[in-house]
Amino acid sequence: MTMPLGYECDTRFIAAHHQPAVLIDLALSRGIDSHQLLRGSGLFYEDVTSGEARISPDQFRMLISNAQRLLAADDSSFLFGQRLLPGHYGEVSHALTHSASLQQALEQLRQFRALLCPLLTPRMLHDEKQLHLFWTDSCGTGEQQRFITEACLTAVFALTRRLSGTRLPWRFHLAYAQPRHIEQYWVHLGEELAFDSQMTMMSLPMEYLHQPWPNASATAGRVALQASQAQLEKLGWSGSFIDQLYDHLHANIRSPLNLERVAQAFDMSPASLKRKLHKHGTGFQEQLDLARKHVALYLYQMKGYSNEEVANYLCFNDTTNFRRSFKRWTGLAPSGLRQLFD
């Protein structure tokens, strides 16, 4: 069966007057010149205000790069994130606003990720005790990944506080070293932070997932949800090509996976798949390693598997070879892992 292909880094589908406009307005409010801000993005301010312009993830990244450089402030990504969700993006924002619970809000964030968070893809894991929300790169965020990550974490934190009416006790794992602007994390996310982690992820006790939120309208939410689904169907996909690849690798992680087999699943030649991945700043082995790493971490820390069981699950012939691969994925031996899913 041919795999469906999603959007790519050069696909023009992001409404310029939605998330990009949020960043533009933040920059303008701090006295940044609009021409400098939009330089190299292929976008003019009049295009944004027309309400008709659509830009690609690459153009959005250029806008973010310019904003980072011109604003030159440690709080820029966090202030951007605070303004992102539910946003003023038409029916999809209405649907999110009328979420009846955290579970419904996160499910809508995942379902409508192309409309609400086109640069990083939210993904959920949970067990009996904890909910975990983590992100994967949708289309090659490059040097802007830290900025976008900070914005996404802040967006969900602020959204859940606004809609639940209370500050939820989120804990954060960050897959990079503690930055010099740590105080911005304390101000915007709180102090439950773990840097140098294996995944960028926010976690919450499961009891908060189903608690009813106070101001949701079931009728208004249902109508907005239907309109949002129609908008997504018109686009023709719900996520990016890189999302589709990750999902395929994850679903088939126990099968023999190589470039040729996966290219065939996507109905393209190996050379075409390599070119497409290169365009997004990645490669097949990097994507396969990421999927294997996520599965291994899940099996170790949520399922309590031993080295031998994880190696067998991932179809490694011997534990030594698996340990060597695991260290390549994570920089650590399995015995050196800190608790991630707790």
Secondary structure as GFF3:
##gff-version 3
##sequence-region A 1 342
A	DSSP	beta_strand	14	15	.	.	.	ID=ss1
A	DSSP	alpha_helix	19	29	.	.	.	ID=ss2
A	DSSP	alpha_helix	34	38	.	.	.	ID=ss3
A	DSSP	alpha_helix	45	50	.	.	.	ID=ss4
A	DSSP	beta_strand	54	55	.	.	.	ID=ss5
A	DSSP	alpha_helix	57	71	.	.	.	ID=ss6
A	DSSP	alpha_helix	76	84	.	.	.	ID=ss7
A	DSSP	alpha_helix	91	97	.	.	.	ID=ss8
A	DSSP	alpha_helix	102	111	.	.	.	ID=ss9
A	DSSP	alpha_helix	113	116	.	.	.	ID=ss10
A	DSSP	beta_strand	120	126	.	.	.	ID=ss11
A	DSSP	beta_strand	130	137	.	.	.	ID=ss12
A	DSSP	three_ten_helix	142	144	.	.	.	ID=ss13
A	DSSP	alpha_helix	145	164	.	.	.	ID=ss14
A	DSSP	beta_strand	171	173	.	.	.	ID=ss15
A	DSSP	alpha_helix	182	189	.	.	.	ID=ss16
A	DSSP	beta_strand	193	194	.	.	.	ID=ss17
A	DSSP	beta_strand	201	205	.	.	.	ID=ss18
A	DSSP	three_ten_helix	206	208	.	.	.	ID=ss19
A	DSSP	alpha_helix	218	235	.	.	.	ID=ss20
A	DSSP	alpha_helix	241	251	.	.	.	ID=ss21
A	DSSP	alpha_helix	259	265	.	.	.	ID=ss22
A	DSSP	alpha_helix	270	279	.	.	.	ID=ss23
A	DSSP	alpha_helix	284	301	.	.	.	ID=ss24
A	DSSP	alpha_helix	307	313	.	.	.	ID=ss25
A	DSSP	alpha_helix	319	330	.	.	.	ID=ss26
A	DSSP	three_ten_helix	334	336	.	.	.	ID=ss27
###
